[in-house]
């Protein structure tokens, strides 16, 4: 700002000198449109530019997107009806009255590496994973699966208030996380606990959050499964659907400005694509050329609303093209396909400075949450078929066994170990005290304002009058 203020006198003087050419206002009005445009172009060309990288930096908006149509071209091509020049490019004319079809002749294909039996499709191209990475991917999938089962049961026993599983979507969680680096910023929806697990969030930390104890980083102010960790570059989950998408674009743009070798990734369900934030985020990302990956888990259901009631398009993948976003559809139950797609997407996002949209086709085997009974709106047979025939954990295990990376003994050890860790973490989490009542009002203002002080006073008075209606394990 100081640089621009310092230059302002020069800019004004330059403008005055150019105005002398017109002699007076009336002569300026008599100028042709082309002459006026030439005058404006000359003025803009000769403007002094501030020192430093403020204007020339490649991290800012590309000038090509805002380049005005040249006045000379407009004047000379008035009778040329072959094409129309616009800031975003040339558009050809046609004498035919033709509407763009609402559907393509064929649906977009779905990228896959492994068949249902865990065998690699011979013609598939994919990113190789080492044996060590493959083993960690599978063990984390087993841990996530086991954690979901036990925490779900804990909610049913009344030990925690809420839970939400990723059953059927383990490959999406773990394989996508494996293809990222710790420097990449994750904006989850609420079914991505596996991404945090991969990054090193401990079972005990998961338990502390779900039990809302004093060790919970959110101090008990969030619902269970609304995880967050600064250490792991994992932005805290918000229940508001799709709000994380434009936030991810902003974070990605900041990474671009700072020339970081990293990207942002935002997860969203198929239901979230019906929110305005989804469309705003894709357009925002395309225009700013932000290195962000939009990862849509198309699992068929937005709570009880099927995808047939969400959109008439060919799923989500085709929506990217409308906004100028490169896209791919992938088998979400194929860990190698997910890993390869995210790995390639990350490389393109950072190297080419562009957003990428990934649609992963999968199925939500579990209920939406512990507040839902999905058998009320979909057949049990459908759920069981996906659970038995399309399980991503089983498919990846078969591939591991086919490549001599896994055995029955390793399977037994992994599942027993995961179960013991989770049960122990729950027992420890239940022993830890709850956060004090005062924490409800902290961490927003440096000094609590009067209205919050009044609210705290009223709450404490209400607890004294009706102690039986408030939890006894919350310190006052």
Legacy VTK file of the C-alpha trace (Angstrom):
# vtk DataFile Version 3.0
C-alpha trace
ASCII
DATASET POLYDATA
POINTS 476 float
0.000 0.000 0.000
2.854 2.365 0.848
4.391 1.701 -2.565
1.174 2.575 -4.345
0.646 5.729 -2.282
4.202 6.809 -3.049
3.579 6.355 -6.769
0.142 8.006 -6.772
1.516 11.473 -7.551
3.315 10.148 -10.617
0.174 8.361 -11.794
-1.962 11.512 -11.497
0.631 13.640 -13.337
0.860 11.022 -16.093
-2.909 11.045 -16.423
-2.969 14.860 -16.668
-0.312 14.874 -19.389
-2.341 12.446 -21.452
-5.477 14.550 -21.001
-3.671 17.550 -22.583
-3.759 15.677 -25.859
-7.557 16.003 -25.918
-7.355 19.817 -25.377
-10.772 19.962 -23.732
-13.773 17.856 -22.764
-15.776 18.543 -25.908
-12.961 17.358 -28.165
-12.700 14.192 -26.060
-16.385 13.509 -26.697
-15.824 13.851 -30.395
-13.211 11.112 -30.378
-14.176 7.818 -31.969
-14.641 4.695 -29.860
-11.391 3.273 -31.255
-9.495 6.441 -30.374
-10.787 6.359 -26.819
-9.732 2.725 -26.466
-6.278 3.532 -27.809
-5.993 6.356 -25.290
-6.963 4.035 -22.421
-4.521 1.373 -23.618
-1.703 3.921 -23.808
-2.486 5.138 -20.305
-2.551 1.617 -18.879
0.661 0.644 -20.692
2.579 3.598 -19.275
1.393 3.310 -15.704
4.300 3.060 -13.246
4.387 -0.313 -11.500
5.154 -0.789 -7.814
8.440 -2.369 -6.888
8.651 -6.010 -5.900
6.622 -9.011 -6.945
3.158 -7.653 -6.164
2.094 -7.485 -9.803
4.475 -9.797 -11.605
4.290 -12.680 -9.158
3.018 -15.873 -10.745
1.144 -16.613 -7.538
-1.498 -14.009 -8.352
-4.365 -14.145 -10.829
-3.262 -14.923 -14.373
-3.574 -11.795 -16.484
-4.752 -13.828 -19.444
-8.098 -14.327 -17.752
-8.732 -10.610 -17.577
-7.177 -9.450 -20.851
-9.609 -7.095 -22.571
-10.644 -7.469 -26.191
-8.424 -5.307 -28.396
-10.287 -2.287 -29.753
-8.685 -2.627 -33.181
-10.015 -6.167 -33.535
-13.477 -5.084 -32.519
-13.458 -2.278 -35.085
-12.034 -4.316 -37.958
-14.129 -7.433 -37.415
-17.564 -5.859 -37.105
-18.778 -7.668 -40.227
-16.933 -10.894 -39.507
-19.580 -13.362 -38.313
-17.268 -16.368 -38.164
-16.233 -16.012 -34.522
-16.671 -13.803 -31.491
-13.670 -12.767 -29.415
-14.311 -12.666 -25.657
-11.956 -12.256 -22.692
-12.155 -15.989 -22.039
-11.474 -16.983 -25.644
-12.832 -17.172 -29.191
-16.318 -18.589 -29.819
-17.252 -19.779 -33.301
-20.634 -18.986 -34.826
-22.941 -21.555 -36.398
-26.038 -21.115 -38.581
-27.624 -24.205 -37.002
-30.165 -23.930 -34.199
-28.750 -26.579 -31.881
-29.038 -27.061 -28.127
-26.371 -28.802 -26.093
-27.684 -32.188 -24.984
-28.358 -32.663 -21.292
-26.629 -36.045 -21.429
-23.685 -37.566 -23.244
-24.067 -40.584 -25.509
-22.202 -42.668 -22.940
-21.579 -42.274 -19.235
-18.082 -41.394 -18.086
-16.001 -44.476 -17.374
-14.799 -45.453 -13.913
-11.060 -45.974 -13.407
-10.216 -49.321 -11.803
-7.040 -51.331 -11.142
-8.232 -54.415 -9.206
-11.156 -56.661 -10.070
-13.519 -58.028 -7.414
-11.104 -60.878 -6.610
-8.139 -58.605 -6.008
-6.452 -59.402 -9.322
-4.836 -56.575 -11.218
-6.527 -55.828 -14.522
-3.861 -56.516 -17.131
-4.276 -53.296 -19.108
-4.448 -51.020 -16.068
-1.851 -48.355 -15.401
-1.374 -47.372 -11.783
1.112 -45.953 -9.314
3.192 -48.646 -7.657
3.113 -48.905 -3.862
5.899 -50.452 -1.824
5.322 -53.474 0.368
5.710 -51.343 3.510
3.134 -48.812 2.330
0.747 -51.571 1.252
0.980 -53.258 4.664
0.347 -49.984 6.489
-2.598 -49.241 4.192
-4.184 -52.593 4.946
-3.543 -52.554 8.708
-5.006 -49.048 8.941
-8.072 -50.226 7.017
-8.458 -53.074 9.513
-8.005 -50.672 12.439
-10.582 -48.248 11.032
-13.040 -51.073 10.465
-12.536 -52.385 14.004
-12.723 -48.909 15.557
-16.022 -48.239 13.811
-17.510 -51.483 15.104
-16.480 -50.925 18.731
-17.304 -47.219 18.931
-20.693 -47.875 17.331
-21.387 -50.467 20.018
-20.213 -48.005 22.698
-22.825 -45.527 21.498
-25.517 -48.178 21.603
-24.482 -48.893 25.206
-24.955 -45.227 26.092
-21.257 -44.580 26.715
-20.971 -41.899 24.003
-23.721 -39.739 22.544
-23.194 -40.164 18.801
-21.126 -41.986 16.220
-20.752 -42.274 12.457
-18.935 -45.060 10.614
-16.984 -45.365 7.353
-18.024 -48.983 6.704
-17.649 -49.728 3.001
-15.502 -46.640 2.469
-12.261 -47.728 4.119
-10.304 -47.691 0.852
-11.333 -44.090 0.158
-10.116 -43.030 3.600
-6.796 -44.816 3.780
-5.721 -44.945 0.133
-6.385 -41.246 -0.476
-4.478 -40.333 2.700
-1.545 -42.526 1.660
-1.184 -40.595 -1.600
-0.855 -37.247 0.202
1.921 -35.755 2.317
1.657 -34.349 5.829
2.098 -30.835 4.390
-1.156 -31.141 2.438
-4.076 -29.563 4.294
-7.125 -31.777 4.817
-10.647 -30.348 4.950
-12.815 -33.352 5.892
-16.548 -33.763 5.848
-17.256 -36.211 8.691
-16.577 -39.687 7.287
-12.795 -39.343 6.955
-11.462 -40.552 10.308
-9.184 -42.918 8.369
-7.309 -39.978 6.859
-6.464 -38.769 10.358
-5.594 -42.313 11.432
-3.106 -42.611 8.567
-1.473 -39.333 9.599
-0.722 -40.608 13.088
-3.692 -39.577 15.220
-3.706 -42.192 17.985
-6.552 -44.442 19.037
-6.444 -42.728 22.420
-6.913 -39.329 20.773
-9.945 -40.665 18.888
-11.389 -42.000 22.155
-10.755 -38.758 24.032
-12.675 -36.811 21.417
-15.624 -39.202 21.297
-15.886 -39.235 25.100
-15.522 -35.426 25.285
-13.073 -35.583 28.171
-10.508 -33.094 29.394
-7.889 -34.427 26.959
-10.113 -33.711 23.963
-8.551 -30.937 21.852
-11.992 -29.410 21.371
-12.591 -29.393 25.156
-15.827 -31.311 24.756
-17.509 -28.591 22.710
-17.931 -30.696 19.586
-20.074 -33.733 18.857
-18.251 -37.073 18.776
-16.371 -37.829 15.503
-15.833 -34.101 14.873
-12.078 -34.544 14.995
-9.434 -31.920 14.351
-5.671 -31.685 14.709
-3.327 -28.771 13.975
-0.379 -31.130 14.251
-1.701 -33.317 11.450
-2.959 -30.498 9.179
-6.502 -31.803 9.610
-9.075 -29.015 9.918
-11.768 -29.694 12.515
-14.908 -31.349 11.178
-17.999 -29.142 10.870
-21.502 -30.585 10.574
-22.551 -27.829 8.185
-22.550 -29.546 4.803
-20.036 -28.407 2.148
-18.799 -25.289 3.972
-15.324 -26.846 3.959
-15.092 -26.629 0.155
-14.611 -22.877 -0.385
-12.442 -22.838 2.747
-10.161 -25.412 1.118
-9.848 -23.239 -1.976
-8.752 -20.298 0.153
-6.166 -22.451 1.919
-4.920 -23.796 -1.418
-4.580 -20.285 -2.794
-2.499 -19.288 0.224
-0.221 -22.292 -0.437
0.097 -21.064 -4.017
0.975 -17.521 -2.933
3.648 -18.872 -0.599
4.960 -21.214 -3.334
4.571 -24.257 -1.098
5.063 -27.786 -2.421
1.644 -28.784 -1.085
-2.047 -28.746 -1.887
-5.368 -28.763 -0.065
-7.896 -31.585 -0.294
-11.566 -31.282 0.571
-13.842 -34.277 1.034
-17.566 -34.140 0.401
-20.431 -36.590 -0.086
-22.778 -36.774 -3.058
-25.395 -34.872 -1.050
-22.942 -32.040 -0.503
-22.766 -31.400 -4.250
-26.339 -30.094 -4.059
-25.155 -27.254 -1.842
-24.304 -23.882 -3.336
-20.898 -24.002 -1.648
-19.888 -26.890 -3.924
-20.505 -24.889 -7.080
-19.014 -21.703 -5.661
-15.896 -23.598 -4.604
-15.314 -25.190 -8.019
-15.669 -21.866 -9.787
-13.524 -20.097 -7.172
-10.799 -22.736 -7.557
-10.851 -22.682 -11.351
-10.622 -18.890 -11.600
-7.805 -18.604 -9.044
-6.099 -21.762 -10.365
-5.736 -23.027 -6.820
-3.944 -26.343 -6.096
-6.894 -28.100 -4.472
-8.382 -31.586 -4.817
-12.139 -31.957 -4.445
-12.782 -35.552 -3.419
-16.428 -36.585 -3.673
-17.486 -39.815 -2.008
-20.492 -40.783 -4.097
-21.860 -43.523 -1.845
-25.373 -43.457 -3.230
-27.135 -41.890 -0.275
-27.357 -38.464 1.365
-28.809 -39.831 4.619
-32.100 -41.154 3.150
-31.985 -39.283 -0.161
-30.733 -41.390 -3.099
-28.539 -39.876 -5.805
-31.458 -40.177 -8.246
-33.120 -37.404 -6.228
-29.913 -35.343 -5.992
-29.055 -34.761 -9.647
-29.926 -35.694 -13.228
-26.369 -35.393 -14.513
-23.987 -38.297 -15.025
-22.987 -38.284 -11.386
-20.562 -35.690 -10.059
-17.545 -36.074 -12.344
-19.154 -34.213 -15.250
-19.786 -31.129 -13.125
-16.086 -30.281 -13.173
-15.982 -29.515 -16.892
-18.642 -26.803 -16.571
-16.292 -24.892 -14.283
-13.087 -25.693 -16.135
-11.906 -28.259 -13.578
-10.089 -31.438 -14.661
-11.925 -34.496 -13.334
-11.821 -38.275 -12.994
-14.204 -41.001 -11.832
-12.677 -43.824 -9.821
-13.790 -47.074 -8.184
-13.900 -46.047 -4.532
-13.718 -49.660 -3.368
-10.420 -50.236 -5.163
-7.572 -49.054 -2.915
-4.965 -49.042 -5.691
-7.210 -47.045 -8.019
-7.937 -44.456 -5.317
-4.256 -44.212 -4.409
-3.217 -43.779 -8.041
-5.899 -41.187 -8.787
-5.099 -39.035 -5.755
-1.347 -39.391 -6.339
-1.727 -38.162 -9.925
-4.210 -35.452 -8.905
-1.841 -34.110 -6.273
1.013 -33.961 -8.778
-1.104 -32.063 -11.315
-2.576 -29.723 -8.708
0.850 -28.619 -7.486
2.911 -28.815 -10.676
0.297 -27.237 -12.960
-1.379 -25.072 -10.286
-4.903 -26.251 -10.973
-7.895 -27.760 -9.137
-8.866 -31.412 -9.650
-12.222 -33.110 -9.029
-12.329 -36.811 -8.105
-15.599 -38.728 -7.915
-15.201 -42.040 -6.070
-18.068 -44.472 -6.631
-18.747 -46.513 -3.511
-21.569 -47.540 -1.184
-22.383 -46.575 2.374
-22.773 -50.001 3.963
-23.485 -48.651 7.433
-26.319 -46.425 8.550
-25.781 -42.703 8.028
-25.114 -42.394 11.758
-26.311 -43.799 15.064
-29.366 -41.560 14.622
-30.393 -43.376 11.451
-31.964 -46.712 10.479
-31.226 -47.123 6.787
-33.357 -50.273 6.488
-36.361 -47.934 6.487
-35.463 -46.589 3.044
-33.314 -49.249 1.346
-33.533 -53.062 1.202
-31.429 -55.125 3.594
-30.477 -57.411 0.685
-28.834 -54.494 -1.091
-26.794 -53.602 1.972
-25.674 -57.202 2.507
-24.701 -57.643 -1.135
-22.384 -54.636 -1.027
-21.001 -55.745 2.320
-20.160 -59.248 1.142
-19.406 -58.853 -2.581
-17.878 -55.374 -2.829
-16.032 -54.970 0.473
-12.919 -52.837 -0.221
-10.965 -54.313 2.707
-11.463 -57.882 1.479
-10.522 -56.939 -2.077
-7.289 -55.277 -1.002
-6.455 -58.221 1.264
-6.774 -60.592 -1.692
-4.358 -58.465 -3.662
-1.957 -58.454 -0.694
-2.138 -62.251 -0.431
-1.672 -62.643 -4.181
1.545 -60.646 -3.847
2.786 -62.539 -0.773
2.393 -59.465 1.461
-0.179 -60.914 3.858
-1.199 -64.154 5.560
-3.899 -65.570 7.821
-1.537 -65.233 10.777
-0.918 -61.542 10.029
-4.664 -61.033 9.690
-5.394 -62.526 13.092
-2.642 -60.534 14.761
-3.728 -57.255 13.172
-7.370 -57.628 14.181
-6.576 -58.753 17.740
-4.102 -55.922 18.204
-6.542 -53.318 16.919
-9.334 -54.583 19.162
-7.127 -54.550 22.280
-5.879 -51.018 21.575
-9.368 -49.659 21.039
-10.895 -51.286 24.102
-8.009 -50.045 26.240
-8.347 -46.508 24.827
-12.056 -46.453 25.683
-11.387 -47.553 29.254
-8.751 -44.854 29.651
-10.943 -42.173 28.091
-13.750 -42.927 30.516
-11.425 -42.347 33.468
-10.442 -38.832 32.435
-12.436 -35.935 33.915
-14.744 -33.853 31.769
-13.751 -30.269 30.873
-14.984 -27.644 33.355
-18.176 -25.745 32.675
-16.257 -22.499 32.151
-14.632 -23.925 28.987
-17.917 -23.430 27.158
-17.230 -19.704 27.135
-13.472 -19.607 26.494
-11.170 -19.501 23.435
-13.178 -17.010 21.392
-12.548 -13.659 23.085
-9.441 -12.518 24.900
-11.706 -11.049 27.588
-15.251 -12.476 27.726
-17.819 -9.820 26.755
-20.706 -8.931 29.048
-23.309 -11.017 27.224
-21.240 -14.200 27.628
-20.635 -13.446 31.302
-24.375 -13.041 31.711
-25.031 -16.354 29.936
-22.553 -18.183 32.156
-24.181 -16.678 35.250
-27.653 -17.775 34.104
-26.407 -21.281 33.301
-24.871 -21.735 36.724
-28.065 -20.529 38.385
-30.108 -22.986 36.304
-27.835 -25.875 37.323
-28.257 -24.976 41.000
-32.031 -24.941 40.632
-32.225 -28.168 38.593
-29.113 -30.260 39.326
-30.883 -33.465 38.311
-31.160 -32.219 34.711
-27.424 -31.704 34.201
-24.552 -34.200 34.042
-22.975 -34.671 37.438
-19.481 -35.414 36.053
-18.932 -31.912 34.613
-16.901 -29.808 37.070
-18.577 -26.518 37.941
LINES 1 477
476 0 1 2 3 4 5 6 7 8 9 10 11 12 13 14 15 16 17 18 19 20 21 22 23 24 25 26 27 28 29 30 31 32 33 34 35 36 37 38 39 40 41 42 43 44 45 46 47 48 49 50 51 52 53 54 55 56 57 58 59 60 61 62 63 64 65 66 67 68 69 70 71 72 73 74 75 76 77 78 79 80 81 82 83 84 85 86 87 88 89 90 91 92 93 94 95 96 97 98 99 100 101 102 103 104 105 106 107 108 109 110 111 112 113 114 115 116 117 118 119 120 121 122 123 124 125 126 127 128 129 130 131 132 133 134 135 136 137 138 139 140 141 142 143 144 145 146 147 148 149 150 151 152 153 154 155 156 157 158 159 160 161 162 163 164 165 166 167 168 169 170 171 172 173 174 175 176 177 178 179 180 181 182 183 184 185 186 187 188 189 190 191 192 193 194 195 196 197 198 199 200 201 202 203 204 205 206 207 208 209 210 211 212 213 214 215 216 217 218 219 220 221 222 223 224 225 226 227 228 229 230 231 232 233 234 235 236 237 238 239 240 241 242 243 244 245 246 247 248 249 250 251 252 253 254 255 256 257 258 259 260 261 262 263 264 265 266 267 268 269 270 271 272 273 274 275 276 277 278 279 280 281 282 283 284 285 286 287 288 289 290 291 292 293 294 295 296 297 298 299 300 301 302 303 304 305 306 307 308 309 310 311 312 313 314 315 316 317 318 319 320 321 322 323 324 325 326 327 328 329 330 331 332 333 334 335 336 337 338 339 340 341 342 343 344 345 346 347 348 349 350 351 352 353 354 355 356 357 358 359 360 361 362 363 364 365 366 367 368 369 370 371 372 373 374 375 376 377 378 379 380 381 382 383 384 385 386 387 388 389 390 391 392 393 394 395 396 397 398 399 400 401 402 403 404 405 406 407 408 409 410 411 412 413 414 415 416 417 418 419 420 421 422 423 424 425 426 427 428 429 430 431 432 433 434 435 436 437 438 439 440 441 442 443 444 445 446 447 448 449 450 451 452 453 454 455 456 457 458 459 460 461 462 463 464 465 466 467 468 469 470 471 472 473 474 475
